[in-house]
Amino acid sequence: MRKSLWLSLGFIFVVCGCASQSEQASNIKIVEVADPMLSHCQRVQDVSTERNAWAFGMGYFSARKQVVYDLQEQGKKLGADTLVVTNQSYIPVSGITKASGTVYRCAK
């Protein structure tokens, strides 16, 4: 009984994990590609990142969140205020989660 409880808790930790984001990066707005607001924005640059969920002790859901947070961090460093996530993928065997997008400066 006790062993199965610990195994269950371990599984939950691996699947759920934990993702973190800085307060500054949380100010980067995430929009959809079709958002008409982007026509009034200046394109800054394409950004991309990847994380190995198993190496960081994250689960699938946390890794998906973390790569978007990483894109927001990159955008903030570039002076952007808006992020369009264009691609996100996960390779279950290796635990690699990848994301890419484009950051924009929309604030006047």
C-alpha positions in Angstrom: 0.0 0.0 0.0 2.7 2.5 1.0 4.8 1.7 -2.0 2.0 2.2 -4.4 1.2 5.5 -2.7 4.7 6.8 -3.2 4.8 5.5 -6.8 1.5 7.4 -7.5 2.8 10.6 -5.9 6.0 10.3 -7.9 4.0 9.8 -11.1 1.9 12.9 -10.4 5.1 14.9 -9.8 6.6 13.8 -13.1 3.5 14.5 -15.1 2.6 17.8 -13.4 5.9 19.2 -12.4 6.5 22.9 -11.9 7.1 25.9 -14.2 8.3 29.3 -13.3 8.1 32.7 -14.9 9.6 36.1 -14.0 7.2 39.0 -13.2 8.5 41.1 -16.1 8.0 38.3 -18.6 4.5 37.8 -17.5 3.7 41.3 -18.9 4.4 39.9 -22.4 1.0 39.4 -24.0 0.4 36.1 -25.9 -1.9 36.5 -28.9 -3.1 34.3 -31.8 -1.6 34.6 -35.2 -4.9 35.9 -36.7 -5.1 38.8 -34.3 -5.7 42.0 -36.3 -3.9 44.0 -33.6 -0.6 42.8 -35.0 -0.9 44.9 -38.1 -0.1 47.9 -35.9 2.9 46.3 -34.3 6.6 46.3 -35.2 8.0 42.8 -35.6 11.1 42.4 -33.5 12.4 38.9 -34.1 11.7 35.1 -34.2 12.4 33.3 -31.0 12.8 29.6 -30.1 13.6 27.4 -27.1 13.6 23.8 -26.0 13.6 22.1 -22.6 14.3 18.6 -21.5 11.4 17.9 -19.1 13.1 14.9 -17.6 16.4 16.7 -16.9 14.6 19.5 -15.1 12.3 17.2 -13.1 9.3 18.6 -14.9 6.3 16.8 -16.3 4.7 17.2 -19.7 2.3 20.0 -18.7 5.0 22.0 -16.9 7.4 21.7 -19.7 4.8 23.0 -22.2 4.2 26.0 -19.9 7.9 26.6 -19.3 8.9 26.8 -23.0 6.2 29.5 -23.5 7.6 31.3 -20.4 11.1 31.1 -21.9 9.8 32.7 -25.1 8.3 35.5 -23.1 11.6 36.0 -21.3 13.4 36.2 -24.6 10.9 38.7 -25.9 11.2 40.9 -22.8 15.0 41.0 -23.2 14.5 42.2 -26.8 12.1 44.9 -25.7 9.0 43.2 -27.1 5.6 43.3 -25.4 3.7 40.7 -27.5 4.4 37.1 -28.4 2.8 34.9 -31.1 3.6 31.2 -30.4 3.8 29.6 -33.9 4.9 26.1 -33.0 5.0 23.8 -30.0 6.1 20.2 -30.0 6.8 17.4 -27.5 8.9 14.3 -28.0 7.7 11.8 -25.3 10.7 9.3 -25.6 13.3 12.0 -24.8 11.1 14.5 -22.9 12.2 17.3 -25.2 9.6 20.1 -25.5 10.2 22.8 -28.2 8.5 26.0 -29.0 9.0 28.9 -31.4 7.3 32.2 -32.1 7.7 35.8 -33.1 7.8 38.7 -30.7 6.4 42.2 -31.5 6.5 45.7 -30.0 3.0 47.0 -30.0 2.9 49.5 -27.2 3.0 53.2 -28.2 
